[in-house]
Amino acid sequence: MSKEELKRRVCEEIDRHADRIIEVGETIFHQPELGFKEFNTAKKVHEVFDFLELEYESGLAITGVKSMVNTGNPGPTVAVLGELDSVLVADHENADPETGAAHCCGHNAQIAAMIGTAMGLLNANAFPELAGRVSFMAVPAEEYVEIDYRNELRKSGKLEFLGGKSELVALGAFDDIDMAMMVHAASHDNIEGMATVSESNNGFVGKQAKFVGKASHAGGAPQRGINSLYAANLALSAINAQRETFYDDDAIRIHPILTRGGDLVNVIPNDVRFESMVRGKTAEAIEDASFKVDRALRSGAVALGAKVEIETIPGYMPLINNRGMVDYFKDNFLTMYDEDQWEETGHKTGSTDMGDLSQIMPTLHPSVGGFAGAGHGSDWRITNKEHAYLLPAKLMAMTTIDLLYGDGSGAREILDRDKPPMTRDEYLAFMRNIVNEEHFDGESVGPQR
């Protein structure tokens, strides 16, 4: 059948199974789980894949799920992704009362859309009309939260990387994938129309630091102590003083917090913990900003004669949306909506681990509306279930058809033309080289008493 007829049939099947697709999204919404702990969410994916009679691998990077459908015709492999995890927003009305987890970023809709894409293609019997293979994947831990917990998993050998897609790349789960797509949620508070896509997004590295001072009675003998909280405060001031040294085009964002500020009010703090992301538009910009943050952390230690232990850990790489994939997605969107409902932006300063995939393969990561409130905010909510759950499924299914219809020439053209910045091995070597631990003694700098 013609490509347009195939798209029409797939969209009809998604509408026919709308209740089931929405039910999946709503069920996940009401059982939010944090990264690398998404066991119930993964179980829901298992149940749907079983219902669809899809064979799958499970337990990838602890909770990831991967299915592969072979069309029977030679061609490229396209992955359709959804993310399993939620974020921490304890005061959201639907937050888990024990963990504070809440789906305030729309990942529940991503899983539903990924499943809806599979349902539409399978039930329309689309695969014989396509070339290559389509992988449907539920991936863990996109939100970069609970860093101490994930670091413990890393140090115990259960993980190498703290993000789900990075870990799956390291495990080889993307070795048989040529290109990947997913659709994120967008709040109508932030976009004019129904869909948006950026040219690129920031990447980042993670920072943790421990300022080590000397405890003493805060009232009776403060002169005998070394105040690690003051050392941390000076380091924060030094970081803020760096901001005008960054190039505007590098889109640097540094947003530190103190996760521990002391133990007792009448004891000079001797153990203060710092955590931050260091974001930027390019790997080079992130590296420069990371160097300056380390220098600022050392300066706080020097001023008070404290020690500081600095740990730099891989975060996410900058995202590059593939133009060819964007064009297919946009053309499909415009069959349903007017041009003024479509928005394209330049660079955005948020981050996603889809950026890691974009370094090694053509990648598509647009956003679709149907939500309101602030992303990662307590007022986040779904305002239109058809837009949130069904529209992304239709758009990804139609884009998959564009890429793999016939002999898969749509995908082949992109793969031949657009070479990714890195190979898988180069990417992994780069990420592993980021890992660094430094123990710096501020008291040893300069003249000694």
Secondary structure, DSSP 8 states (H G I E B T S, - for coil): --HHHHHHHHHHHHHHTHHHHHHHHHHHHTS---TT--HHHHHHHHHHHHHTT--EEEEETTTEEEEEEE-SS---EEEEEEE---EE-TTSTTS-TTT-EE--S-HHHHHHHHHHHHHHHHHTT-GGGB-SEEEEEEE---S---HHHHHHHHHTTS-S-SSHHHHHHHHTTTTT-SEEE--EEEETTT-SSSEEEEEEE-EEEEEEEEEE-B--BTTT-GGG-B-HHHHHHHHHHHHHHTGGGS-GGGT-EE--EEEE--S-TTB---EEEEEEEEEESSHHHHHHHHHHHHHHHHHHHHHHT-EEEEEEEEEE--EE--HHHHHHHHHHHTTTS-GGGEEEEEEES---THHHHHTTS-EE--EEEEEES-TTSTT-EES-HIIIIIHHHHHHHHHHHHHHBTTTHHHHHHHHH---SS-HHHHHHHHHHH-EEEEEEGGGSS---
